[in-house]
Amino acid sequence: MPAVAVALCAAVVALAALGGARAQQLSPAYYDGSCPHGCDGSLLLDETPTMRSEKAADANVGSARGFPVVDDIKAALEHACPGVVSCADILALAAEISVELAGGPYWRVMLGRRDGMAANFDGAQNLPSPQDPLDNLTQKFADLGLDDTDFVALQGAHTIGRAQCQSIQDRLYNFSGTEQPDPTLDRAYLAALRQRCPAAAGGDGTGLNDLDPVTPDRFDNSYYANIQRNRGLLRSDQAMLSAPEEGAESTAPIVGRFASSQAQFFQSFATAMIKMGNIAPLTGSMGEVRRNCRVVN
């Protein structure tokens, strides 16, 4: 392992020791930062008078977190070896390390990415949304060269982490404008979620819910078993059991395979993360190595 990777590993372990929730925040940030137009750390850029930040995109508001964690890692690395480790590589490595710390699989992270010079708000707006139906979700992944197995495996990142009440409010009270809850939700699970997320007049929508209520802090395959019991938190989670459009393949068999074999899930997740991390990286003289992940040099 290169010396910079060792230094980063030490930084992440030290940060994780401060609280497991900090390590949890790294993996979703990597996913969001990779999908719009390659793993170039563009998600980390703050808004400027001339640039709309990807953090303001619908799919990222309230879900993309962990920015202070990345700031701390970057500061430590800039002190040790200034101008060497890009923010894009920090996200890629931190995602792998945080998954391992939570009990998940290892995969080899290729290094040498450079950071983008601008955010891509429009691209971020096209990220998979918790409200997307199955066909939209699989198509968005296919557009990036990721197949249905990759899609279902990457959804498994929801085995750790949390989502705000505002992400599920419609499922609990007004699904698709019916003024009724989502009929696919398990009734006992619905009742528990309604207790934590009162109707709009009774809460601000910022309450947090475990994406995996069974083993919320462990990276395992219980997420898929939850879905089979109609206990997927987000609409996009439960959508993997829904019937696809005519001519499209169902993702339900993949969910079943991962629910019954953690080894298959881990192998497919590692493969998909490698594929996603290699989407249009900036290398060589392209881009830059930011000194501060929030702003261009």
C-alpha angles and dihedrals in degrees: 000000000000117000092247090056090051090051091049092048090053091049093051093047090050091049092046089054088062090061137329092233090068092058090047091059094063102067099058090047091057092051094050093045094051102048107063099061111333137308098298102129092250092140090067095061115107123226119274132185088264102034132058111219121234086226087076094057115116094245092051103044108106094358110061104079140149098079094134089051091055090046090056093048092047092049091052092049094046088054092050100038113001118211095007110096117055124218088240091058091046090057093047095048095040091053091055094044094047091051091050092048088055092052099267133128131293122235131176112255116210112223133208102077118147128211126260121243097222142029120249105217094168091052091049090052087062093056116122108277129212086238097054119115119235097264093053091049096050092045093052090053092045089054087062094049094260119132130213093272089053090049095051092043093050090049084062088075082084088077084092130034137047139258131212123249091246088067092062104027093108092051090054101045116005113021111188090343094300096120085231131099123263104282091217093064117104106248096231091047090049091054092050092049092049089056091056095038111041120193115288094270091056102049144026095235095242098105113121128235128190112250086214109034093187103055103004097168099040127081103228142119098270088103089073094047087053090055091051087055090050091252100123107138100211126050088237090056095054091040089077088077094047124106112264125224117282111288095019125112121252116240093203094093090055090051089051092049093052092044090057098040123041089182091060091047093050093048093048093044092053091048092049093048091053091050092048093047089056096055107126099321120190110238141163111015095346118113120343144261104258119222089206117029092215097060138032116251 
